[in-house]
Amino acid sequence: MRWVRLVLAVPVVVCALSLALFICAQAAVYSTSSKIVTIDEASVVQAIIVPGASVLPSGEPSDVLKDRLLMADELYVAGKAPKILVSGDHGQADYDEVNAMRRYLLTLGVAPQDIFLDHAGFDTYDTMYRARNVFGVTSALVASQTFHLPRAIYIGEALGMDVHGVAAERQAYAKDEQFALRERFAIVKAYVDVLTGATPKYLGEVVDITGDGRVTWDEGL
C-alpha cells in the first residue's frame, strides 16, 4: 500500500538529509584549515581569544586548557595582540573556567589590565559571537588545539571577523580520539547555528576590548 511505502521512506529520507547535513558541515568548517598559522606567520590583531576547556577539581587548568594559555602568552609576548580574551563556562558558582585562566595567565606575567574575562562562553559559538558583539573584537587569533581551530575560525569568519588560529598542543592528550569524534558533531551544531543566525543565551553590556580588562573581573580585583 502507498501509505506503507511512504512510512517506510521517512527514515530513509531523514537519514539521507542528516548525512547531507553532516557532510556539508564538515566541508564548510574544514575549508578554513588554511587559516591555521604559526606564531611567525600571524598578523597583529586586536585580541587573542582563548576558548575554555575543563578545569580540574583543584581549580587548575587541565592540560588542554593550559596549553591554550601558554600559546596565548607566547602570542602576547611576541606582540601579536595587546589583549587576551579568555572565554569559558562560569555558569555555576562551583565551576569557573575563566578565573582559572586569568590566574594562570597572571603567573605567566600577563599584565592584569590586558586580561578580559567572558563568563558566558558556554560553547565555541557563544565565545566567538560574544567576542564580536559584546567585546567588539573584529580581528583575532584563536589559541586552541588543531582539532578545534577550524570550527572557531569558521564561526568567526561567518560573524564578520578577521580570524586566524594558532595550534596550541604541546603533547598528546589522553582523550585525543574522544575529542576528535566529539568535534565532528560539534561542527554540525556550529554549522546549523551559523545558518540559522543563532544568538547566545546571554549577551550583556558592551565591553571595549581596547580598555582595561579588569572591568570584567568578578574576583581578584
BAGUVEX-483247 format. One record per residue (C-alpha): residue number from 1; residue in three letters; x, y, z. Coordinates in steps of 0.25 Angstrom, whole numbers, plus 5000, padded with zeros to 4 digits. Example, Ala and Ser with C-alpha at 12.3 -4.5 7.8 and 13.67 -1.06 7.14 Angstrom:
{pos: 1 code: ALA east: 5049 north: 4982 up: 5031};
{pos: 2 code: SER east: 5055 north: 4996 up: 5029};
! end
This chain:
{pos: 1 code: MET east: 5000 north: 5000 up: 5000};
{pos: 2 code: ARG east: 5004 north: 5014 up: 4997};
{pos: 3 code: TRP east: 5004 north: 5019 up: 5011};
{pos: 4 code: VAL east: 5012 north: 5008 up: 5016};
{pos: 5 code: ARG east: 5023 north: 5011 up: 5005};
{pos: 6 code: LEU east: 5022 north: 5026 up: 5010};
{pos: 7 code: VAL east: 5024 north: 5022 up: 5024};
{pos: 8 code: LEU east: 5036 north: 5013 up: 5021};
{pos: 9 code: ALA east: 5042 north: 5024 up: 5013};
{pos: 10 code: VAL east: 5042 north: 5034 up: 5024};
{pos: 11 code: PRO east: 5054 north: 5029 up: 5032};
{pos: 12 code: VAL east: 5062 north: 5027 up: 5019};
{pos: 13 code: VAL east: 5059 north: 5042 up: 5015};
{pos: 14 code: VAL east: 5063 north: 5046 up: 5029};
{pos: 15 code: CYS east: 5076 north: 5038 up: 5029};
{pos: 16 code: ALA east: 5079 north: 5044 up: 5015};
{pos: 17 code: LEU east: 5077 north: 5058 up: 5020};
{pos: 18 code: SER east: 5085 north: 5056 up: 5032};
{pos: 19 code: LEU east: 5096 north: 5050 up: 5025};
{pos: 20 code: ALA east: 5096 north: 5062 up: 5015};
{pos: 21 code: LEU east: 5096 north: 5072 up: 5026};
{pos: 22 code: PHE east: 5108 north: 5065 up: 5033};
{pos: 23 code: ILE east: 5116 north: 5065 up: 5020};
{pos: 24 code: CYS east: 5113 north: 5079 up: 5017};
{pos: 25 code: ALA east: 5117 north: 5084 up: 5031};
{pos: 26 code: GLN east: 5130 north: 5076 up: 5031};
{pos: 27 code: ALA east: 5133 north: 5082 up: 5017};
{pos: 28 code: ALA east: 5130 north: 5096 up: 5021};
{pos: 29 code: VAL east: 5137 north: 5096 up: 5034};
{pos: 30 code: TYR east: 5150 north: 5089 up: 5029};
{pos: 31 code: SER east: 5151 north: 5099 up: 5018};
{pos: 32 code: THR east: 5157 north: 5109 up: 5028};
{pos: 33 code: SER east: 5168 north: 5100 up: 5031};
{pos: 34 code: SER east: 5178 north: 5108 up: 5023};
{pos: 35 code: LYS east: 5176 north: 5119 up: 5033};
{pos: 36 code: ILE east: 5183 north: 5112 up: 5044};
{pos: 37 code: VAL east: 5197 north: 5119 up: 5044};
{pos: 38 code: THR east: 5210 north: 5119 up: 5052};
{pos: 39 code: ILE east: 5213 north: 5130 up: 5062};
{pos: 40 code: ASP east: 5223 north: 5136 up: 5052};
{pos: 41 code: GLU east: 5212 north: 5136 up: 5041};
{pos: 42 code: ALA east: 5202 north: 5142 up: 5050};
{pos: 43 code: SER east: 5198 north: 5157 up: 5047};
{pos: 44 code: VAL east: 5196 north: 5167 up: 5058};
{pos: 45 code: VAL east: 5181 north: 5167 up: 5063};
{pos: 46 code: GLN east: 5172 north: 5173 up: 5074};
{pos: 47 code: ALA east: 5172 north: 5161 up: 5083};
{pos: 48 code: ILE east: 5176 north: 5147 up: 5085};
{pos: 49 code: ILE east: 5164 north: 5138 up: 5088};
{pos: 50 code: VAL east: 5165 north: 5126 up: 5098};
{pos: 51 code: PRO east: 5153 north: 5117 up: 5097};
{pos: 52 code: GLY east: 5150 north: 5110 up: 5110};
{pos: 53 code: ALA east: 5153 north: 5095 up: 5114};
{pos: 54 code: SER east: 5152 north: 5087 up: 5126};
{pos: 55 code: VAL east: 5157 north: 5091 up: 5139};
{pos: 56 code: LEU east: 5162 north: 5081 up: 5150};
{pos: 57 code: PRO east: 5155 north: 5080 up: 5163};
{pos: 58 code: SER east: 5167 north: 5087 up: 5169};
{pos: 59 code: GLY east: 5164 north: 5099 up: 5161};
{pos: 60 code: GLU east: 5176 north: 5097 up: 5152};
{pos: 61 code: PRO east: 5174 north: 5097 up: 5137};
{pos: 62 code: SER east: 5174 north: 5084 up: 5130};
{pos: 63 code: ASP east: 5186 north: 5080 up: 5121};
{pos: 64 code: VAL east: 5177 north: 5084 up: 5109};
{pos: 65 code: LEU east: 5174 north: 5098 up: 5115};
{pos: 66 code: LYS east: 5188 north: 5100 up: 5120};
{pos: 67 code: ASP east: 5194 north: 5098 up: 5106};
{pos: 68 code: ARG east: 5184 north: 5108 up: 5100};
{pos: 69 code: LEU east: 5188 north: 5118 up: 5111};
{pos: 70 code: LEU east: 5203 north: 5116 up: 5108};
{pos: 71 code: MET east: 5201 north: 5119 up: 5094};
{pos: 72 code: ALA east: 5193 north: 5131 up: 5097};
{pos: 73 code: ASP east: 5204 north: 5136 up: 5105};
{pos: 74 code: GLU east: 5214 north: 5133 up: 5094};
{pos: 75 code: LEU east: 5206 north: 5141 up: 5084};
{pos: 76 code: TYR east: 5204 north: 5153 up: 5094};
{pos: 77 code: VAL east: 5219 north: 5153 up: 5097};
{pos: 78 code: ALA east: 5222 north: 5153 up: 5082};
{pos: 79 code: GLY east: 5214 north: 5166 up: 5081};
{pos: 80 code: LYS east: 5203 north: 5159 up: 5073};
{pos: 81 code: ALA east: 5192 north: 5165 up: 5081};
{pos: 82 code: PRO east: 5191 north: 5175 up: 5093};
{pos: 83 code: LYS east: 5179 north: 5168 up: 5099};
{pos: 84 code: ILE east: 5175 north: 5154 up: 5103};
{pos: 85 code: LEU east: 5160 north: 5150 up: 5104};
{pos: 86 code: VAL east: 5158 north: 5137 up: 5112};
{pos: 87 code: SER east: 5144 north: 5131 up: 5109};
{pos: 88 code: GLY east: 5138 north: 5119 up: 5117};
{pos: 89 code: ASP east: 5128 north: 5113 up: 5126};
{pos: 90 code: HIS east: 5125 north: 5121 up: 5138};
{pos: 91 code: GLY east: 5110 north: 5117 up: 5139};
{pos: 92 code: GLN east: 5111 north: 5111 up: 5153};
{pos: 93 code: ALA east: 5118 north: 5116 up: 5166};
{pos: 94 code: ASP east: 5126 north: 5104 up: 5168};
{pos: 95 code: TYR east: 5131 north: 5103 up: 5153};
{pos: 96 code: ASP east: 5139 north: 5114 up: 5148};
{pos: 97 code: GLU east: 5148 north: 5113 up: 5135};
{pos: 98 code: VAL east: 5150 north: 5128 up: 5133};
{pos: 99 code: ASN east: 5156 north: 5131 up: 5147};
{pos: 100 code: ALA east: 5165 north: 5119 up: 5146};
{pos: 101 code: MET east: 5170 north: 5124 up: 5132};
{pos: 102 code: ARG east: 5172 north: 5138 up: 5138};
{pos: 103 code: ARG east: 5180 north: 5133 up: 5150};
{pos: 104 code: TYR east: 5189 north: 5125 up: 5141};
{pos: 105 code: LEU east: 5192 north: 5136 up: 5131};
{pos: 106 code: LEU east: 5196 north: 5145 up: 5143};
{pos: 107 code: THR east: 5206 north: 5135 up: 5147};
{pos: 108 code: LEU east: 5212 north: 5135 up: 5133};
{pos: 109 code: GLY east: 5214 north: 5150 up: 5135};
{pos: 110 code: VAL east: 5202 north: 5156 up: 5126};
{pos: 111 code: ALA east: 5198 north: 5170 up: 5131};
{pos: 112 code: PRO east: 5185 north: 5169 up: 5139};
{pos: 113 code: GLN east: 5179 north: 5180 up: 5130};
{pos: 114 code: ASP east: 5181 north: 5172 up: 5118};
{pos: 115 code: ILE east: 5173 north: 5160 up: 5122};
{pos: 116 code: PHE east: 5158 north: 5161 up: 5119};
{pos: 117 code: LEU east: 5148 north: 5150 up: 5124};
{pos: 118 code: ASP east: 5136 north: 5145 up: 5117};
{pos: 119 code: HIS east: 5128 north: 5138 up: 5127};
{pos: 120 code: ALA east: 5117 north: 5132 up: 5117};
{pos: 121 code: GLY east: 5126 north: 5125 up: 5107};
{pos: 122 code: PHE east: 5118 north: 5112 up: 5108};
{pos: 123 code: ASP east: 5122 north: 5107 up: 5095};
{pos: 124 code: THR east: 5130 north: 5112 up: 5083};
{pos: 125 code: TYR east: 5119 north: 5119 up: 5076};
{pos: 126 code: ASP east: 5116 north: 5127 up: 5089};
{pos: 127 code: THR east: 5131 north: 5130 up: 5090};
{pos: 128 code: MET east: 5132 north: 5136 up: 5076};
{pos: 129 code: TYR east: 5119 north: 5142 up: 5076};
{pos: 130 code: ARG east: 5121 north: 5150 up: 5089};
{pos: 131 code: ALA east: 5135 north: 5153 up: 5085};
{pos: 132 code: ARG east: 5130 north: 5161 up: 5073};
{pos: 133 code: ASN east: 5117 north: 5166 up: 5079};
{pos: 134 code: VAL east: 5120 north: 5169 up: 5093};
{pos: 135 code: PHE east: 5135 north: 5172 up: 5093};
{pos: 136 code: GLY east: 5135 north: 5178 up: 5079};
{pos: 137 code: VAL east: 5146 north: 5169 up: 5074};
{pos: 138 code: THR east: 5148 north: 5170 up: 5059};
{pos: 139 code: SER east: 5161 north: 5163 up: 5057};
{pos: 140 code: ALA east: 5167 north: 5152 up: 5066};
{pos: 141 code: LEU east: 5176 north: 5140 up: 5067};
{pos: 142 code: VAL east: 5170 north: 5128 up: 5074};
{pos: 143 code: ALA east: 5179 north: 5119 up: 5083};
{pos: 144 code: SER east: 5174 north: 5105 up: 5083};
{pos: 145 code: GLN east: 5177 north: 5091 up: 5078};
{pos: 146 code: THR east: 5177 north: 5087 up: 5063};
{pos: 147 code: PHE east: 5165 north: 5079 up: 5064};
{pos: 148 code: HIS east: 5157 north: 5091 up: 5069};
{pos: 149 code: LEU east: 5162 north: 5102 up: 5061};
{pos: 150 code: PRO east: 5155 north: 5100 up: 5048};
{pos: 151 code: ARG east: 5141 north: 5102 up: 5056};
{pos: 152 code: ALA east: 5145 north: 5114 up: 5063};
{pos: 153 code: ILE east: 5151 north: 5121 up: 5051};
{pos: 154 code: TYR east: 5138 north: 5117 up: 5042};
{pos: 155 code: ILE east: 5129 north: 5123 up: 5053};
{pos: 156 code: GLY east: 5138 north: 5136 up: 5054};
{pos: 157 code: GLU east: 5138 north: 5138 up: 5039};
{pos: 158 code: ALA east: 5123 north: 5135 up: 5038};
{pos: 159 code: LEU east: 5121 north: 5146 up: 5048};
{pos: 160 code: GLY east: 5130 north: 5156 up: 5040};
{pos: 161 code: MET east: 5143 north: 5155 up: 5048};
{pos: 162 code: ASP east: 5157 north: 5154 up: 5042};
{pos: 163 code: VAL east: 5161 north: 5142 up: 5050};
{pos: 164 code: HIS east: 5173 north: 5132 up: 5049};
{pos: 165 code: GLY east: 5177 north: 5121 up: 5058};
{pos: 166 code: VAL east: 5190 north: 5116 up: 5065};
{pos: 167 code: ALA east: 5191 north: 5102 up: 5069};
{pos: 168 code: ALA east: 5193 north: 5101 up: 5084};
{pos: 169 code: GLU east: 5196 north: 5086 up: 5086};
{pos: 170 code: ARG east: 5209 north: 5082 up: 5092};
{pos: 171 code: GLN east: 5207 north: 5068 up: 5096};
{pos: 172 code: ALA east: 5198 north: 5056 up: 5093};
{pos: 173 code: TYR east: 5185 north: 5056 up: 5101};
{pos: 174 code: ALA east: 5179 north: 5044 up: 5107};
{pos: 175 code: LYS east: 5165 north: 5047 up: 5101};
{pos: 176 code: ASP east: 5170 north: 5051 up: 5087};
{pos: 177 code: GLU east: 5161 north: 5041 up: 5080};
{pos: 178 code: GLN east: 5149 north: 5045 up: 5088};
{pos: 179 code: PHE east: 5152 north: 5060 up: 5085};
{pos: 180 code: ALA east: 5153 north: 5057 up: 5070};
{pos: 181 code: LEU east: 5140 north: 5049 up: 5070};
{pos: 182 code: ARG east: 5132 north: 5059 up: 5078};
{pos: 183 code: GLU east: 5137 north: 5070 up: 5069};
{pos: 184 code: ARG east: 5131 north: 5064 up: 5057};
{pos: 185 code: PHE east: 5117 north: 5066 up: 5064};
{pos: 186 code: ALA east: 5121 north: 5080 up: 5070};
{pos: 187 code: ILE east: 5124 north: 5084 up: 5055};
{pos: 188 code: VAL east: 5109 north: 5081 up: 5051};
{pos: 189 code: LYS east: 5104 north: 5089 up: 5062};
{pos: 190 code: ALA east: 5113 north: 5101 up: 5059};
{pos: 191 code: TYR east: 5109 north: 5100 up: 5044};
{pos: 192 code: VAL east: 5094 north: 5100 up: 5048};
{pos: 193 code: ASP east: 5096 north: 5112 up: 5058};
{pos: 194 code: VAL east: 5103 north: 5120 up: 5046};
{pos: 195 code: LEU east: 5092 north: 5116 up: 5036};
{pos: 196 code: THR east: 5080 north: 5120 up: 5046};
{pos: 197 code: GLY east: 5087 north: 5132 up: 5052};
{pos: 198 code: ALA east: 5086 north: 5127 up: 5066};
{pos: 199 code: THR east: 5089 north: 5136 up: 5077};
{pos: 200 code: PRO east: 5095 north: 5133 up: 5091};
{pos: 201 code: LYS east: 5086 north: 5131 up: 5103};
{pos: 202 code: TYR east: 5094 north: 5143 up: 5110};
{pos: 203 code: LEU east: 5099 north: 5155 up: 5104};
{pos: 204 code: GLY east: 5100 north: 5167 up: 5113};
{pos: 205 code: GLU east: 5106 north: 5181 up: 5113};
{pos: 206 code: VAL east: 5117 north: 5184 up: 5103};
{pos: 207 code: VAL east: 5131 north: 5184 up: 5107};
{pos: 208 code: ASP east: 5142 north: 5191 up: 5100};
{pos: 209 code: ILE east: 5153 north: 5181 up: 5097};
{pos: 210 code: THR east: 5163 north: 5193 up: 5096};
{pos: 211 code: GLY east: 5161 north: 5197 up: 5110};
{pos: 212 code: ASP east: 5164 north: 5191 up: 5124};
{pos: 213 code: GLY east: 5161 north: 5176 up: 5125};
{pos: 214 code: ARG east: 5159 north: 5177 up: 5140};
{pos: 215 code: VAL east: 5145 north: 5183 up: 5138};
{pos: 216 code: THR east: 5141 north: 5169 up: 5134};
{pos: 217 code: TRP east: 5147 north: 5162 up: 5147};
{pos: 218 code: ASP east: 5138 north: 5157 up: 5158};
{pos: 219 code: GLU east: 5149 north: 5154 up: 5167};
{pos: 220 code: GLY east: 5163 north: 5157 up: 5170};
{pos: 221 code: LEU east: 5162 north: 5172 up: 5167};
! end
